[in-house]
């Protein structure tokens, strides 16, 4: 008789066991940016809702911030680092192609038995990582998974670019995902629209920059380029439909939700999504962008941590997560808060 492949454990449910966060020390108000982009505090607040943001200092690198958030998530979850089966790190601002930042992070925190890899899905990265973590736990590939979203977006922006300089910021958020008797992470609804990939993009490739340096040693570093109005229209209209599909896939309605945590891209986009979903007034809506800015892959776990720490959300609440950004990629899922 031909030998058969043995499976691991039986399928099981998964949930978030603990959340951690790291916010850089330096707060930067609108007044400090306005002069560089020929703007005002009022103009920035009107267009984004942002009053201030956090920018990392020289000693607050991607790995340092990721480590701090990961250690806090591990402590809160009660899971020892050596029991982590996989580390998934979402980022677009770790400027070393290899090794993966996740591998270095796993070593730093003592996750000696963990597989590790990075995810590049920009602002949807944390939700992508969460979807993978859930499937790993349910399928038996890992008993627990550490998912980290971390960015130093200030390394990727031109401080004089009127379209991006006031929006982006730095930080890290982490979640430990493990087995659960009941479903704690719903099915993911995800996708991308590569036809619009140039809507949010690095303005040129590293190879193009290298070739420029041969001619001009002072060639500027590649930075993020964004068509703001196109992004606003896409997110405000298309992501409402994705959010509704996510709820239907999980067998839920807006009235079943306790919390809504969209990617903290722009407070006006959040307003448009709340209207599109017709959320009841009882649903708590994350507005972390007001004080934190847009931290790409870190924004959803940072917002979740803020709501839990402030008491505006509590353990056991049902929360709709919705990530969207460059690619144009998106992902949504409903989770039970830890």
LUMDRENVEX-691886 format. One line per field, with one value per residue (C-alpha): residue number from 1; residue in one letter; chain; x, y, z. Coordinates in Angstrom, 3 decimals, decimal comma. Example, Ala and Ser with C-alpha at 12.3 -4.5 7.8 and 13.67 -1.06 7.14 Angstrom:
2
num [1	2] .
residu [a	s] .
chaine [A	A] .
x [12,300	13,670] .
y [-4,500	-1,060] .
z [7,800	7,140] .
//
This chain:
338
num [1	2	3	4	5	6	7	8	9	10	11	12	13	14	15	16	17	18	19	20	21	22	23	24	25	26	27	28	29	30	31	32	33	34	35	36	37	38	39	40	41	42	43	44	45	46	47	48	49	50	51	52	53	54	55	56	57	58	59	60	61	62	63	64	65	66	67	68	69	70	71	72	73	74	75	76	77	78	79	80	81	82	83	84	85	86	87	88	89	90	91	92	93	94	95	96	97	98	99	100	101	102	103	104	105	106	107	108	109	110	111	112	113	114	115	116	117	118	119	120	121	122	123	124	125	126	127	128	129	130	131	132	133	134	135	136	137	138	139	140	141	142	143	144	145	146	147	148	149	150	151	152	153	154	155	156	157	158	159	160	161	162	163	164	165	166	167	168	169	170	171	172	173	174	175	176	177	178	179	180	181	182	183	184	185	186	187	188	189	190	191	192	193	194	195	196	197	198	199	200	201	202	203	204	205	206	207	208	209	210	211	212	213	214	215	216	217	218	219	220	221	222	223	224	225	226	227	228	229	230	231	232	233	234	235	236	237	238	239	240	241	242	243	244	245	246	247	248	249	250	251	252	253	254	255	256	257	258	259	260	261	262	263	264	265	266	267	268	269	270	271	272	273	274	275	276	277	278	279	280	281	282	283	284	285	286	287	288	289	290	291	292	293	294	295	296	297	298	299	300	301	302	303	304	305	306	307	308	309	310	311	312	313	314	315	316	317	318	319	320	321	322	323	324	325	326	327	328	329	330	331	332	333	334	335	336	337	338] .
residu [x	x	x	x	x	x	x	x	x	x	x	x	x	x	x	x	x	x	x	x	x	x	x	x	x	x	x	x	x	x	x	x	x	x	x	x	x	x	x	x	x	x	x	x	x	x	x	x	x	x	x	x	x	x	x	x	x	x	x	x	x	x	x	x	x	x	x	x	x	x	x	x	x	x	x	x	x	x	x	x	x	x	x	x	x	x	x	x	x	x	x	x	x	x	x	x	x	x	x	x	x	x	x	x	x	x	x	x	x	x	x	x	x	x	x	x	x	x	x	x	x	x	x	x	x	x	x	x	x	x	x	x	x	x	x	x	x	x	x	x	x	x	x	x	x	x	x	x	x	x	x	x	x	x	x	x	x	x	x	x	x	x	x	x	x	x	x	x	x	x	x	x	x	x	x	x	x	x	x	x	x	x	x	x	x	x	x	x	x	x	x	x	x	x	x	x	x	x	x	x	x	x	x	x	x	x	x	x	x	x	x	x	x	x	x	x	x	x	x	x	x	x	x	x	x	x	x	x	x	x	x	x	x	x	x	x	x	x	x	x	x	x	x	x	x	x	x	x	x	x	x	x	x	x	x	x	x	x	x	x	x	x	x	x	x	x	x	x	x	x	x	x	x	x	x	x	x	x	x	x	x	x	x	x	x	x	x	x	x	x	x	x	x	x	x	x	x	x	x	x	x	x	x	x	x	x	x	x	x	x	x	x	x	x	x	x	x	x	x	x	x	x	x	x	x	x	x	x	x	x	x	x	x	x	x	x	x	x] .
chaine [A	A	A	A	A	A	A	A	A	A	A	A	A	A	A	A	A	A	A	A	A	A	A	A	A	A	A	A	A	A	A	A	A	A	A	A	A	A	A	A	A	A	A	A	A	A	A	A	A	A	A	A	A	A	A	A	A	A	A	A	A	A	A	A	A	A	A	A	A	A	A	A	A	A	A	A	A	A	A	A	A	A	A	A	A	A	A	A	A	A	A	A	A	A	A	A	A	A	A	A	A	A	A	A	A	A	A	A	A	A	A	A	A	A	A	A	A	A	A	A	A	A	A	A	A	A	A	A	A	A	A	A	A	A	A	A	A	A	A	A	A	A	A	A	A	A	A	A	A	A	A	A	A	A	A	A	A	A	A	A	A	A	A	A	A	A	A	A	A	A	A	A	A	A	A	A	A	A	A	A	A	A	A	A	A	A	A	A	A	A	A	A	A	A	A	A	A	A	A	A	A	A	A	A	A	A	A	A	A	A	A	A	A	A	A	A	A	A	A	A	A	A	A	A	A	A	A	A	A	A	A	A	A	A	A	A	A	A	A	A	A	A	A	A	A	A	A	A	A	A	A	A	A	A	A	A	A	A	A	A	A	A	A	A	A	A	A	A	A	A	A	A	A	A	A	A	A	A	A	A	A	A	A	A	A	A	A	A	A	A	A	A	A	A	A	A	A	A	A	A	A	A	A	A	A	A	A	A	A	A	A	A	A	A	A	A	A	A	A	A	A	A	A	A	A	A	A	A	A	A	A	A	A	A	A	A	A	A] .
x [0,000	1,292	2,271	0,094	1,027	0,216	-1,586	-0,894	-3,564	-7,231	-8,553	-9,314	-10,350	-8,023	-8,157	-5,947	-4,502	-2,695	-1,839	1,290	2,298	5,217	4,838	7,991	8,947	8,862	5,519	5,359	2,579	1,140	2,895	6,272	5,312	3,135	5,991	7,820	4,810	3,467	0,411	-1,327	-2,515	-6,109	-5,446	-3,881	-6,649	-9,390	-7,975	-6,844	-8,044	-4,434	-3,327	0,013	1,998	4,873	8,234	10,996	14,412	17,699	17,630	14,031	14,550	12,106	13,534	13,735	10,106	8,959	10,774	9,186	5,673	6,279	7,541	4,487	2,132	3,869	3,670	-0,014	-0,858	1,062	2,738	6,506	8,565	9,885	6,303	5,807	5,622	5,923	6,734	5,019	6,236	4,393	6,374	7,414	10,091	12,738	15,431	17,314	16,105	17,518	17,509	13,851	13,224	11,022	13,993	16,072	13,094	12,472	16,087	15,920	12,834	13,914	11,394	13,932	11,381	9,658	9,503	9,670	8,951	8,064	4,860	4,810	1,204	1,621	-1,337	-3,158	-0,116	-1,272	-4,621	-2,801	-0,546	-3,518	-5,261	-2,158	-1,741	-5,326	-4,919	-1,608	-3,214	-6,354	-4,356	-1,891	1,201	1,808	0,203	0,825	1,841	3,258	2,031	3,777	3,030	5,862	6,856	9,308	7,379	9,459	12,308	10,092	8,669	9,911	9,411	8,497	5,941	2,553	0,763	2,528	4,666	1,832	0,186	2,723	4,310	6,146	5,321	4,719	1,868	1,872	-0,596	-0,164	-2,597	-3,378	-5,935	-9,461	-12,524	-14,681	-14,027	-12,110	-10,929	-13,407	-12,803	-10,639	-12,002	-9,030	-7,830	-5,854	-6,106	-2,713	-4,073	-3,946	-0,563	0,897	-1,625	0,611	4,159	7,863	8,775	11,528	13,178	16,409	18,065	17,015	18,412	21,680	21,991	21,301	24,085	26,564	25,817	24,974	26,349	23,700	20,734	17,851	16,731	13,549	10,426	6,728	4,523	0,729	-2,197	-4,204	-7,562	-7,567	-6,727	-9,460	-12,096	-11,022	-10,932	-14,126	-16,212	-14,670	-13,724	-17,295	-18,320	-15,411	-16,438	-20,020	-18,832	-16,593	-19,567	-21,710	-18,929	-18,770	-22,556	-22,834	-24,517	-23,366	-25,669	-23,663	-20,437	-18,989	-15,954	-14,791	-11,013	-10,203	-6,686	-5,866	-5,329	-7,353	-10,139	-12,313	-12,036	-13,094	-16,115	-17,076	-16,805	-18,935	-21,635	-21,370	-21,774	-24,541	-22,963	-25,108	-23,995	-23,163	-20,224	-16,890	-14,835	-11,031	-9,631	-6,005	-4,839	-5,670	-2,669	-0,624	-0,771	-0,815	1,541	0,705	1,002	1,172	-1,994	-4,616	-2,837	-1,861	-5,490	-6,681	-4,209	-5,302	-8,980	-8,314	-5,957	-8,425	-11,325	-13,365	-13,218	-12,990	-11,989	-14,614	-15,884	-16,512	-14,391	-14,343	-10,791	-10,264	-6,815	-6,222	-3,399	-0,656	-1,097	-3,942	-4,380	-7,049	-8,149	-10,937	-11,912	-13,977	-12,128	-12,877	-10,738	-8,306] .
y [0,000	3,446	5,527	8,568	12,015	12,524	15,699	17,765	18,643	18,809	22,159	24,580	28,183	31,130	34,486	37,381	36,653	39,925	43,281	45,397	48,814	51,178	54,889	56,936	59,482	62,566	64,229	66,569	69,135	70,580	73,894	72,200	70,833	73,586	75,916	73,264	72,612	76,172	75,242	75,827	73,830	74,465	73,197	69,969	69,330	70,035	67,609	64,810	65,285	65,078	67,376	65,737	62,624	60,546	60,532	58,092	59,264	57,748	55,038	54,023	51,843	49,382	46,476	48,406	49,506	46,037	44,436	46,755	46,125	42,368	42,071	43,905	41,670	38,555	39,802	40,634	37,324	35,241	33,296	32,681	33,686	30,148	28,944	31,210	29,023	31,783	35,495	37,477	41,054	43,522	46,539	48,515	50,561	47,974	48,949	45,673	43,178	40,242	38,881	39,416	41,722	38,981	36,627	39,179	40,053	36,387	36,083	39,283	38,257	34,641	33,015	30,255	27,770	30,137	30,312	33,909	36,044	39,590	40,722	43,681	44,823	48,418	49,678	46,340	44,442	43,802	42,398	40,174	38,902	38,300	36,238	34,096	33,666	32,495	29,894	28,691	28,157	26,546	24,249	23,230	24,776	26,816	26,823	30,554	33,258	36,725	39,314	42,700	45,822	48,342	51,380	54,264	56,141	59,252	57,481	57,268	60,771	64,068	66,538	69,240	67,159	68,788	65,512	63,210	65,090	65,900	62,467	59,817	58,796	55,986	53,242	49,546	47,297	43,564	40,760	37,232	34,834	31,434	28,669	29,319	27,235	29,737	31,663	34,831	35,881	35,828	34,977	37,482	39,427	40,658	41,646	44,163	46,381	46,393	48,465	51,413	50,502	53,902	55,654	55,051	54,112	54,605	57,293	55,136	51,766	51,157	50,168	53,446	55,317	53,373	54,356	57,997	57,924	56,990	60,369	62,434	61,447	63,711	62,051	62,166	59,010	57,379	58,577	57,805	59,347	59,473	60,720	61,920	62,592	59,227	57,419	59,286	58,365	54,714	54,244	56,182	54,322	50,894	50,098	50,585	47,702	45,589	46,291	45,240	42,054	41,298	41,532	39,294	36,716	36,584	36,327	39,698	43,061	46,560	46,339	43,366	45,354	46,998	48,596	49,705	49,936	51,029	51,794	55,236	56,823	60,007	60,938	62,071	58,572	57,117	59,445	58,295	54,628	55,142	56,722	53,973	51,247	53,159	52,248	52,697	55,422	52,671	51,451	52,870	54,180	54,350	57,849	57,216	59,171	62,467	62,164	59,415	60,118	57,480	54,638	52,296	48,637	49,688	51,778	49,123	47,440	50,855	51,997	48,765	49,166	52,767	51,854	49,028	51,113	54,003	51,715	52,811	49,174	46,094	42,454	40,373	43,206	42,436	44,684	45,130	45,655	47,165	47,699	49,357	51,070	50,745	47,994	48,896	46,155	45,686	43,216	43,058	40,701	40,729	39,879	39,443	41,891	40,354] .
z [0,000	-0,917	2,093	2,784	4,002	7,660	8,610	11,705	14,222	13,336	12,084	14,897	15,300	15,848	17,601	18,649	22,082	22,713	21,109	21,466	20,152	19,863	19,183	18,538	21,166	18,950	18,289	15,297	15,048	11,867	12,432	12,037	8,623	7,214	6,335	4,335	2,102	1,913	3,956	7,285	10,265	9,183	5,620	6,930	9,470	6,932	4,366	6,653	10,228	11,408	14,228	14,939	14,118	15,498	13,739	14,622	15,767	14,597	17,280	16,497	13,443	11,901	13,880	17,154	16,922	15,818	18,738	21,292	19,945	19,692	23,263	24,562	22,552	23,881	27,461	27,163	25,504	28,049	25,235	25,654	22,619	22,160	21,589	18,572	15,473	12,864	12,687	9,912	9,542	7,300	6,098	3,026	4,786	5,721	3,216	3,156	0,587	2,527	5,152	5,951	8,882	10,366	10,658	12,567	14,765	15,610	16,786	18,824	20,781	21,281	18,916	18,249	16,881	14,467	10,731	9,523	6,493	5,467	3,752	1,352	1,023	2,220	4,266	3,931	5,207	8,771	7,604	5,087	7,856	10,147	7,446	6,964	10,721	11,123	8,383	9,856	13,258	11,853	9,573	12,248	10,635	13,801	17,228	17,646	15,165	15,779	13,265	13,194	11,168	11,308	9,261	9,154	6,497	7,122	5,309	2,215	1,873	0,510	3,408	0,856	-1,056	-0,457	-1,197	1,291	3,830	6,248	6,077	6,917	10,192	11,980	14,473	15,082	16,178	16,869	17,531	18,840	17,154	18,652	18,900	20,139	20,939	19,032	15,806	16,667	13,203	10,332	6,675	4,847	1,886	-0,086	-3,500	-5,519	-8,585	-10,266	-13,132	-10,729	-9,249	-10,147	-7,907	-4,862	-5,794	-5,207	-7,725	-9,276	-8,687	-6,791	-10,076	-11,674	-8,671	-8,915	-12,562	-11,664	-9,070	-11,803	-13,414	-10,337	-6,886	-5,314	-7,032	-4,513	-2,726	-4,163	-2,355	-2,190	-4,859	-4,487	-6,557	-3,595	-5,235	-7,032	-3,796	-1,935	-4,542	-4,690	-0,917	-0,184	-2,766	-3,368	0,231	1,425	-0,843	0,450	4,039	3,360	1,635	4,610	6,977	4,748	4,493	8,291	8,567	10,282	9,792	10,805	13,826	15,121	15,328	18,410	16,754	13,297	12,730	9,176	7,997	9,346	5,933	6,201	8,601	5,675	4,172	7,523	7,544	4,036	5,037	8,150	5,973	3,364	5,989	7,794	11,088	14,201	16,601	19,098	16,971	18,159	15,221	15,381	14,835	15,753	12,719	14,457	16,788	15,126	11,373	8,640	9,592	6,697	7,839	11,504	11,558	12,327	15,266	16,643	16,456	18,052	20,905	21,450	21,676	24,142	26,292	26,463	27,388	24,358	23,226	25,395	25,214	23,437	21,230	17,563	15,346	11,574	10,284	6,834	5,329	1,949	0,113	-2,501	-4,986	-4,927	-2,337	0,299	2,970	5,513	8,321	11,498	14,706	18,379	20,313	22,826] .
//
